[in-house]
């Protein structure tokens, strides 16, 4: 809708300010270049908004998961895993996901619980803080977010080599995408300040 209003205002600008045919063509060419630039910047900005919104949602879910893990004992985790996987394992004892969940629940110890809850709480809180600062257009947040998300990405790659996981691959690709969008948005914001 906003893009339509923008186009309508350009059309009216052409007819109001163009006095000769040559001026009309000059303005039209300049406006086509301006529209292309506006469309690309608009796409990058929208993709950035979506990316950081997903990061913020991920941060909220991590905080919720961290809080749940504080109160979840290893015995409760085992019971939950058994409840969630028993019907699937009775039909297919070789089901990958059900076996993975059962195995992960059996390896869940008290020290794993403490580490996981602290990790999720801090990781999620940092994401929420940075996303809020990016939404408020705080200029210091762009390079900080790039550095922090980059550090998270390096850690995820390290964890992948310790124990390969499709989830870590997808998460790392999404993080790299968000880092690239944050960089593009940061450059757009900087250019806007210099103009």
Secondary structure, DSSP 4 states (H G I P E B T S, - for coil): -HHHHHHHHHHHHHHHH--SHHHHHHHHHHHHHHHHHHHHHHHHHHHHHHHHHHHHHHHHHHHHHHHHHHH--HHHHHHHHHHHHHHHHHH-TT-HHHHHHHHHHHT--HHHHHHHHHHHHHHHHHHHHHHHHHHTT-HHHHHHHHHHHHHHHHHHHHHHHHS--HHHHHHHHHHHHHHHHHHHHHHHHHHHHH-
